[in-house]
């Protein structure tokens, strides 16, 4: 194969709808292994996402550990989560109305938490000076 010089590269961000279309599995089970140590259905180690070791076969592409590159899954969250890796970029490139948008987002999030629109999950959301945290109790032993 002859040597070629890279002509260009571009990066983008998938929308929530695009990610769901690419996803092969919705992760809904907080337990990643069952009582026998096998991957749980709809958990983080679900075999539809790819085999975790050389003894398993992918449920999506029916390839072994060496040949399956893995598949995307998604987790539905009760609140919008922003990628912290983009914060500096957004701050540097944001227009003056960005602070107004941030204030609106904080007010909306506070309203959701205070009105307990999240049900029992709202009890685990706390406001801090650096942002919001969500404490999710683990069901893993």
Backbone torsions as a table, in degrees:
resi	resn	phi	psi	omega
1	UNK	NA	128.1	-180.0
2	UNK	-70.9	152.4	177.6
3	UNK	-69.4	135.2	178.3
4	UNK	-128.4	143.3	177.7
5	UNK	-90.8	135.5	178.7
6	UNK	-64.3	126.8	-177.8
7	UNK	-89.3	-25.0	-179.0
8	UNK	178.1	167.1	178.0
9	UNK	-150.3	147.7	176.5
10	UNK	-140.2	152.7	179.0
11	UNK	-123.5	152.8	177.6
12	UNK	-149.1	175.4	179.4
13	UNK	-123.8	130.1	177.7
14	UNK	-74.2	144.5	172.7
15	UNK	-80.0	167.3	179.1
16	UNK	-60.0	-39.0	180.0
17	UNK	-66.4	-41.3	178.8
18	UNK	-64.0	-41.0	178.8
19	UNK	-63.5	-40.5	179.1
20	UNK	-65.9	-34.9	177.1
21	UNK	-66.9	-36.6	179.5
22	UNK	-76.9	-23.9	-175.3
23	UNK	-70.8	138.0	176.7
24	UNK	-99.1	-9.3	-175.0
25	UNK	-156.6	135.8	171.5
26	UNK	-89.3	123.2	-178.8
27	UNK	-85.7	109.6	-176.5
28	UNK	-123.1	-11.4	-176.5
29	UNK	-99.6	118.6	-179.7
30	UNK	-70.6	-17.8	178.6
31	UNK	-89.4	122.7	-179.3
32	UNK	-89.4	-19.7	175.8
33	UNK	-128.8	146.3	176.0
34	UNK	-83.1	-175.1	-175.9
35	UNK	-66.3	-18.2	178.1
36	UNK	-95.2	-0.5	179.9
37	UNK	87.9	11.3	177.4
38	UNK	-91.1	153.3	178.0
39	UNK	-58.7	131.8	178.8
40	UNK	-79.5	144.5	174.9
41	UNK	-63.0	137.1	179.8
42	UNK	63.9	18.8	176.8
43	UNK	-102.6	-179.6	-177.7
44	UNK	-64.7	-24.6	179.4
45	UNK	-103.3	17.8	178.7
46	UNK	-53.0	134.2	-176.1
47	UNK	-68.5	-9.9	173.7
48	UNK	-70.6	-19.5	178.8
49	UNK	-86.6	-11.1	-179.4
50	UNK	126.8	157.2	-179.8
51	UNK	-72.8	140.6	179.7
52	UNK	-88.0	-19.3	176.8
53	UNK	-148.5	176.5	-172.2
54	UNK	-70.1	-10.7	-178.9
55	UNK	-89.6	-6.2	-173.5
56	UNK	-111.1	161.9	177.9
57	UNK	-123.7	140.9	-179.9
58	UNK	-68.3	132.6	177.9
59	UNK	-74.7	-20.8	-176.7
60	UNK	-84.5	-52.3	-175.6
61	UNK	-108.6	-2.3	178.9
62	UNK	56.3	37.6	176.0
63	UNK	-108.3	160.6	177.9
64	UNK	-84.6	-179.2	-176.9
65	UNK	-56.5	-37.2	-177.3
66	UNK	-74.2	-26.3	-172.9
67	UNK	-108.7	-12.5	178.8
68	UNK	-95.6	123.7	179.7
69	UNK	-85.4	-5.0	179.8
70	UNK	100.0	160.5	-176.6
71	UNK	-133.7	152.1	-178.2
72	UNK	-77.0	142.9	168.8
73	UNK	-124.9	172.6	177.7
74	UNK	-141.9	154.4	178.7
75	UNK	-121.2	125.1	176.2
76	UNK	-80.4	125.1	179.6
77	UNK	-110.7	149.4	-176.9
78	UNK	-73.4	-18.2	178.9
79	UNK	-127.3	158.0	174.3
80	UNK	-69.6	134.9	178.5
81	UNK	-118.4	127.9	-179.4
82	UNK	-99.2	144.5	-179.7
83	UNK	-73.5	114.0	-178.0
84	UNK	-65.3	-19.4	178.0
85	UNK	-68.6	-17.8	-179.4
86	UNK	-96.4	-6.3	-175.0
87	UNK	-58.4	-49.0	-179.0
88	UNK	-61.2	-43.8	179.5
89	UNK	-61.5	-45.7	-179.4
90	UNK	-64.9	-39.5	179.9
91	UNK	-64.6	-41.1	-179.7
92	UNK	-69.6	-31.8	-173.4
93	UNK	-109.1	6.3	-177.6
94	UNK	-79.6	151.0	175.8
95	UNK	-86.6	171.8	-175.6
96	UNK	-59.2	-24.7	-178.9
97	UNK	-77.0	-4.4	-178.5
98	UNK	-62.4	-36.7	179.9
99	UNK	-66.3	-34.8	176.1
100	UNK	-64.3	-41.3	179.0
101	UNK	-63.9	-43.3	179.2
102	UNK	-60.9	-44.0	178.2
103	UNK	-60.9	-41.3	178.2
104	UNK	-64.4	-41.7	178.3
105	UNK	-62.7	-43.4	179.3
106	UNK	-64.1	-41.3	179.2
107	UNK	-64.6	-43.4	179.5
108	UNK	-63.6	-44.2	-179.9
109	UNK	-63.9	-42.3	177.8
110	UNK	-61.0	-42.1	179.2
111	UNK	-61.9	-42.1	179.0
112	UNK	-61.5	-46.7	-177.8
113	UNK	-67.1	-45.5	-177.5
114	UNK	-66.0	-36.3	-179.3
115	UNK	-84.9	0.8	177.5
116	UNK	55.0	38.7	177.0
117	UNK	-69.0	-12.1	178.5
118	UNK	-91.3	0.2	-177.8
119	UNK	69.2	-139.9	-177.1
120	UNK	-67.6	-21.9	-179.9
121	UNK	-70.0	-24.2	-178.8
122	UNK	-64.2	-24.8	179.8
123	UNK	-67.3	-18.3	-176.1
124	UNK	-97.9	3.7	-178.6
125	UNK	-101.3	127.9	-178.2
126	UNK	-131.6	144.1	176.6
127	UNK	-92.7	137.7	176.5
128	UNK	-132.4	167.5	179.7
129	UNK	-63.3	-26.8	-179.2
130	UNK	-94.2	0.2	178.3
131	UNK	140.9	-151.8	-177.3
132	UNK	-112.7	144.7	172.5
133	UNK	-124.3	149.8	176.7
134	UNK	-124.5	117.2	176.9
135	UNK	-95.1	115.5	-179.7
136	UNK	-109.1	115.2	-179.7
137	UNK	-64.5	134.3	-179.1
138	UNK	-83.4	140.9	175.4
139	UNK	-98.9	2.9	177.4
140	UNK	-77.6	142.5	177.5
141	UNK	-69.5	NA	NA
